[in-house]
Structure formats: structure tokens, C-alpha cells
Amino acid sequence: MENKILEQIKKSETAMLDTLAQIVNIDSGYDALEGIDEVAHIIGDFLTPYGFEVQYIETPNAPTHVLAKRPRPGKKKVMLMGHMDTVFPKGTAAARPFRIEDGKAYGPGVMDMKAGIAISLYTVKALLDNGWDDTDLTLFFCGDEEPAHPLTDAVEWFKKEGLGKDAVFNMEPGRADGSVVIGRKGVIRPVLTVKGIAAHAGNEPEKGASAVLELCHKTIALHALTDLEVGTTYNVGVFNGGSRANIVADRAEARVDIRFKTAEEAEKAIKSVEAIAAKTYVTNTTTTVTENRIEFMPLETTDGVQKLYDHLSKQAEKLGLPVPGALYVGGSADSALTAMVGAPTLCGMGPQAVGAHSNNEYLFVPSMTERAQLLAMCIMHLDEMQ
């Protein structure tokens, strides 16, 4: 059966690319809710004939999620996960549709992460077409990963569905060299807004209270909290204030990016931002802080994560493929949510790819088949994981 499954995946490359083209050519940015919903139904329609129980999770004026389950009590439980949305606005798919040139596939969201969806579907298809019935399968793709789930309860769905799984594969893109991800930093993105007092900068500067100056002090204080040894970083990436050079600024705003490796560090960071916001450097200014919450949890490299990576490595060797590298990266993803409820989780199981979130993102076409075969082997031989 194993050889038949691997051979079917190999022969399915054209069909897999056709499905990839179909979903890449659908706008799925946050301003294209109907496009995200269309992709969700393509996934559901693909899986329904195979006995999956498909649920479309809808929130008013927010993106759709799709959950597909094929319960097999007593069998190993595997979850394939990811997202359907992209960072590109309406009209992008028409402006630069899916295409293949020199063994590379291009298009909006082709690598991040519609290819991972196509790989998931055709891996499942090959398993079930050939009689594989030894795995309890769950697929969950959300519609709002890129903006960090501002309006839906996707976070709770990932935790709920990840609980009790023997293995979870997040189908985000792999790296250019084929590496997968075994650890990710979490993210907090607070916004500091300072209110000051406007005054004429030449005639009556003493009557003003500069919000810009206050925010400069706070920016320095925030950056001073960076601890590279621990892995926590602070970056004021956007700084705006004032209206004219000859007016003492009565308002300023900073948007901050904080990265961290553990939940404990996240809580410390939240409190540190609050303390800096509460301290006044320039008399008669006040500071408020919003969005001071965890946007993405960190993917911590637990024993389960390491064991699943070791299992992946063994299956790659069986296929004669290079063993994927294991990376710890600064970017965040929903894979953290399944890992934090105890599920062994690997991220970056999508194809070898380059250029996420850019107009020139692409994937290496041969890696689609390789990743699908590797995923199938990991699922079929999950009982070998030590």
C-alpha cells in the first residue's frame, strides 16, 4: 500500500498544481471575505466524498474557517492545519495570476500558504484512495491568520482541535533549503499614544508639552528592554507625531513589535510596557497603551515537537530525501496553539519556497510532490515515533 500511495502522489502533481492554481487565482485578502469563503468550500467539497464531516465556521463580517474531520476511534490522531487568507488586496489575483516558469510557481499566496492546502488535500486523497484507514484525520484551515484573528475565535478552535492529537503538521511554507520549523517566537504589538499640549514653538514654547519628546523617552526605554540572550526584543517600528515644525506637538503615537520565546516572557513584557506608559518624562503629558496583548503565542520546542521532528527525519531518509533542517525562527504562526495544548507539532511542512508576503514569492514545483510524500510517510508510520 505504501508504494501505491507514494506513486499516486507522484502522478498527482499536475492535478495538485491545477488545484493550487484555482485557489491562488481567488483573492483571499482581508478585504475579500467572499474569496476566503470560496476557498473554504473548495476544500470542503474536495474532502466530503471521502467521508469527512465538514463544518464551515462563520462569524458575521469576518472570514470563514473550515474544519473537516474523519473520526477513527482508537487510531492515531493527526491534524493538518494552516490558513486560507493572504496579505494581498482584491485585484491582486487578476493582476498577477498563478503561473509556472523554470520550475517555479508564482502568484499571490502561492507559498503562504495555498500550496500547503493543496499538499494536504492530495496527500489525504492518496491515502484514502488506496485504502488507508488507520488514522483519525482532522484538517482545520482558518481565514484570518495574517491579521492575527481580530474578530473570530480561531485561537480557541486551534486549541480545541489540537488537544489530544498525536501529531500536528502546520502546512506553512518550508524554507528555501527545505528546513522545517520547530520553534517560533510569539508577538505582542502594543500601541502607545501620548497626549501633550500644543503651543507656538517660537513665541510660547514654555506653555506647551511635547508629546513627541515624551514618546522619544519612552522609545528609548522600550528598546533598552531588549534582551538578546533571553530572546526578547522590542522594536518601535512606527513613530508619528505633531503636525507642523513650529507647533509643540500635542500628540504622538508609536507602534511597537515585541518578540519572545516563552509565555512567561510575554507576561513580563506586557507589564513592562504598562510601566513605561505610566511613567511621565515630560510634565503635562499623558500616555495610553492599547493592543498590549499576546497576538501570537510562541511555538516552544517541547519534547513532543522534537520527537515529531526526529520522526520526520527518519521518514525523509526512507524516501532518500535530504533530512530537513530544524529551525527556530522569529516569525509567528498558529502552530504555537496546538503545541501549547500538548500536541507534538511541526511547522513549515509546505513546499520549499522564497519571498513570503512579497510580489515575487515563489515555490519550487518539485518540492510539492516531495513534501506530500514525506507527509504521507509521517502519517503512515506514526506508530514508529518514539
Sequence and secondary structure as in RCSB ss.txt:
>XXXX:A:sequence
MENKILEQIKKSETAMLDTLAQIVNIDSGYDALEGIDEVAHIIGDFLTPYGFEVQYIETPNAPTHVLAKRPRPGK
KKVMLMGHMDTVFPKGTAAARPFRIEDGKAYGPGVMDMKAGIAISLYTVKALLDNGWDDTDLTLFFCGDEEPAHP
LTDAVEWFKKEGLGKDAVFNMEPGRADGSVVIGRKGVIRPVLTVKGIAAHAGNEPEKGASAVLELCHKTIALHAL
TDLEVGTTYNVGVFNGGSRANIVADRAEARVDIRFKTAEEAEKAIKSVEAIAAKTYVTNTTTTVTENRIEFMPLE
TTDGVQKLYDHLSKQAEKLGLPVPGALYVGGSADSALTAMVGAPTLCGMGPQAVGAHSNNEYLFVPSMTERAQLL
AMCIMHLDEMQ
>XXXX:A:secstr
 HHHHHHHHHHTHHHHHHHHHHHHTS  STT HHHHHHHHHHHHHHHGGGT EEEEE  TTS  EEEEEE  TTS
EEEEEEEE   S  TTHHHHS  EEETTEEESTTIIIIIHHHHHHHHHHHHHHHTT   EEEEEEEES TTTT S
SS HHHHHHHHHTT SEEEE   B TT  EEEEE EEE  EEEEE B  BTTT GGG B HHHHHHHHHHHHHTT
 BTTTTBEEEEEEEEE S TTB  SEEEEEEEEEESSHHHHHHHHHHHHHHHH  SSTT EEEEE  SEEE  B 
  HHHHHHHHHHHHHHHHHT     EEEESS  THHHHHHTT  EEB  S BEE TTSTT EEETHHHHHHHHHH
HHHHHTGGG  
